[in-house]
């Protein structure tokens, strides 16, 4: 978008320099301002894009972090599974002990055991 200076600026240059020279000066100023604006916009846009790229995670980095988390979680899951298996074995052992204790405490079972052992 070309820059246009206000008419007052042109008129001021025209009074001091004359009509033709004022046109040349104003056109030069407008071109210089347009070029400077375009350059500044481009550098600002590039700086913004670089800043955005630094802030956002790349797909590769995201996948790498997810894989690291996955490995850690799988390790923790295996540890929990081992704990559950160990607790399950203890529970089964306690159940068997409880059945044996209840069986032996039962008077009818005690009589059967006595008769088998012939006491």
N, C-alpha and C positions, 0 to 999 in steps of 0.2 A: 504494500500500500504506500503510494508516494506521499511525501510530506509536502504540505503547502503552507508557506508562511502567511501570516495575516497581511492584509492589504496595507495596513499602516506601516509595516516594515518596508514594503516595496516603495511606498510613497516617500518615506524618509530617505532611502537610498537614492531615489529619483531626484530629490531636491539637491542632494550633495554631489551626486555623480553624473547625473543626466539619465535620460530614459534608457538608452542602449546599455550603458555600463550597469545601471541598476538591475536590468533584466539578467545580465550575465552573473552579477553577484548573487542575486536571489536564486537563480537556477543552480548555481554552484553550492550555495548554502543548502538548498533543498536536497540536492543529490548527496551532499556530504552527510546531512542529517539522516537521510534514508539509508545510506550505506552503514552508518554507525549503528542505527537502530536495528537493521537486519543482522549485523555482526553480533551485537549484544544479545539479540534474541536467540541467535544460533548458539552462542557460547552458553547462555543461561539455560537453554533447552538441553544442551549436551551435559552441563553440570547437573541438572535435575535428573536426567536419565541415568547418569553415573551414580548419583546418590540413591536413586530408587533401586538400581541393580545391586548396590552394596547392601541395602536394607532387606531385600527379598532373598529368600533362600532358593538356590537353584534346585532343579529336580534331582540332580545327582547327589547333592548334599542332603536333601530331604530323604532320599532312598537310603543313603548311607546311615543316617541317623536312625531311620526306622529299622534297618537291619540290625544295628547295634542294640536298639531297645528290644527287638525280637529275640536276639540271642540271650540277653539278660533275663527276659521274662521266661524264656524256655528253661533256662537254668533254675530259676526260682520255682517254676511249676514242677520240674523234676524233683526238687528238694521237698516240696509239699507232698508230692505223690509218695515219696519214700517215707515221709513221716506218717502219712495216712496208712500205708501198708504196715508199718511197724505197729501203729496203734490198733489196727484191725487184728493183727496177730495176737496182741495182748488181750484184746476183747474176747477173741475166740478162746484163748486159754482160760480166761476168767469164767466164761460160760461153761466150759467143760468142767472146771473145778466146781462150779456151783451145782451142776447136774450131779456130779459124783457126791458132793456133800449132801445134797437133798436126798439122793438115793440111799446113802448110808444112814441118814437120820430117820428114814421111813421105817417104822416098826415091822411092817410086812416084809420089806426088803431085808431088814436085819434077820428075820426068821428064815428067809430063803438062804441067805448067806450062811447062817448057822447050820442049816440042814445040809448045804453043799459041803461045808467044811467038817461036818459031823462033830460039832463041838458039844 
